[in-house]
């Protein structure tokens, strides 16, 4: 028993070390890895559209250019509309959120908590200090901002470049990779690639549909309650669907703060009730209906995955955590199926 425990211990240590090294490498190369991963996500949805055009007789290059340019144009138009719509309401939303925070501070002093103004001020100062503790000076912050802008532009260019060729030559690239693997593993990799693409496509489409329904329900409820700045809050609710648990919580908290200023604690409570009801509808109705079984993970798994993603890669890690775990579950299920198919054959041979 001790020998078996020792054998498993060093195996687990090796696996843990390999995971730690892999995570460190990914974090160091995150500026390159993130655009590549996002391009795979988008290609899982767009490449089948180009495939349909090719099957109808379109040249591969023309099909890829048509799908790529149309998709980018649609995204640019949506982004332009959001920017123009937000510009008129963003300052109002910011004022409402600041007013909500001030109202919470007043409640902390005059309400049941009974904190002193000094304690509330110290807490606010500590939070503000932690929020701006990312720089050691104005020059360092400016340099960091410039570097971030350069990395963002480079990441977008890399994403678009890789996305175009995945749309155009995705099947050829996959075939080229598979042909260079040992023959014993080619079929497994081909099947896992097919399942992975299908999983990513279903995840994006299901999450987008869920986000639209959440946004419509939350937006309609905010209109009924009489909360201002409905459009920005509705859009934030939609994008929050792509960040499980974290996005919905932040969007609901912002809406409650705005409602607190505009209508008092009564409206804020109604917004919180609305948020909880919509989340229950999402978790118990929308996700089971839209999501594939491999993507319907237990809430504990989602919490752990999102928390780990935030610690490793921040907001982008929270976005990628759940689909990565879903892909791991899919791979594990595939090899379990292969093992279950081989067991009766081995028993018969024995």
Protein Blocks (a to p, Z undefined) as FASTA:
>chain_A
ZZmmmmmmmmmmmmmmmmmmmmmmmmmmmmmmmmmmmmmmmmmmmmmmmmmmmmnopafk
lmmmmmmmmmmmmmmmmmmmmmmmmmmmmmmmmmmmmmmmmmmmmmmmmmmnopafklmm
mmmmmmmmmmmmmbgbfklmmmmmmmmmmmmmmmmmmmmmmmmmmmmmmmmmmmmmmmmp
cfklmmmmmmmmmmmmmmmmmmmmmmmmmmmmmmmmmmmmmmmnopahklmmmmmmmmmm
mmghklmmmmmmmmmmmmmmmnojmlmmmmmmmmmmmmmmmmmmmmmmmpcfklmccfkl
mmmmmmmmmmmnommlmmmmmmmmmmmmmmmmmmmmmmmmmmmmmmmmZZ
